[in-house]
Amino acid sequence: MCDILAISAGYNYTPKKYLPIFAEKSRRNMTGWGIGFFREHVAFVERSSEQVFDSDQVHESFQRLARVIDSRIIVSHVSCPLSGSKHSAHNHPFSLTFLDHSWLFAHVGVVDNIVSYRTINDPRIEVSVYTARIFEYIRDRLVESFRLNPYISFLQALRNAIKKLNSEYPGHYAFFLANESVLYSFHNFRPLVILKESEKIGNVLIVTSIEEGLTGEGWYEMAPREDSLGKLLIVAGPDLLYYEDVA
């Protein structure tokens, strides 16, 4: 299974501590990786189809990025053979601009039927992988909600989009959706774990699919209720603002 990591900080943060650990913990996933971050409110993504961990060391470019990225929000994805990634362009995160923000999106899980989804909105993600279609579907439903009701809250619009997504394309979802300052996370089939560091260590919050966490103690499991569609989290800076199940 692929793995995802998101870091949210109250200031521009350099992930030299956590990104290499994430790469090492994800060593079983050997078909590519991607790192997304923000610069001047614009999303940037670096990708590679090469193994993130080989010959007992983290990929050189992955390590370099961990030392030079300076962003409040950082999203990373490591691919597994089941994801079918054969080219770096297939690796997440993906980025789109809509609703006056630049956005990053990364996902793990299997949703086979959604590959048939075709957006009518631009821009489009020109790769044939289901994560791209999931991102476009969510974007389309969010844009549609604000077109119908400019006063709807983003939280309500996203909850509505998630409900429609699960209704039309049932499957296994665990994704991060982030703009330059807020991280949204939804999962319905595997727990995500979170850690909030103390201010002395670094005023950041980390969310990952690595079940044991990246470091020692302090990781808290966020598992959805069995009777819900999944759990939705909202993180801003180092704070978990919202964590509720979508009914």
HELIX and SHEET records of a PDB file:
HELIX    1   1 TYR A   18  LYS A   25  1                                   8    
HELIX    2   2 GLU A   60  VAL A   68  1                                   9    
HELIX    3   3 PRO A   81  SER A   83  5                                   3    
HELIX    4   4 SER A   88  HIS A   90  5                                   3    
HELIX    5   5 ASP A  112  SER A  116  5                                   5    
HELIX    6   6 TYR A  130  LEU A  148  1                                  19    
HELIX    7   7 PHE A  154  GLU A  168  1                                  15    
SHEET    1   A 7 VAL A  42  SER A  48  0                                        
SHEET    2   A 7 TRP A  33  ARG A  39 -1                                        
SHEET    3   A 7 SER A  71  VAL A  78 -1                                        
SHEET    4   A 7 ASP A   3  TYR A  13 -1                                        
SHEET    5   A 7 VAL A 204  THR A 208 -1                                        
SHEET    6   A 7 LEU A 192  LYS A 196 -1                                        
SHEET    7   A 7 TYR A 220  MET A 222 -1                                        
SHEET    1   B 2 PHE A  53  ASP A  54  0                                        
SHEET    2   B 2 GLN A  57  VAL A  58 -1                                        
SHEET    1   C 6 PHE A  94  PHE A  98  0                                        
SHEET    2   C 6 HIS A 101  VAL A 108 -1                                        
SHEET    3   C 6 ALA A 174  ALA A 178 -1                                        
SHEET    4   C 6 VAL A 182  HIS A 187 -1                                        
SHEET    5   C 6 GLY A 230  ALA A 236 -1                                        
SHEET    6   C 6 ASP A 239  VAL A 246 -1                                        
END                                                                             
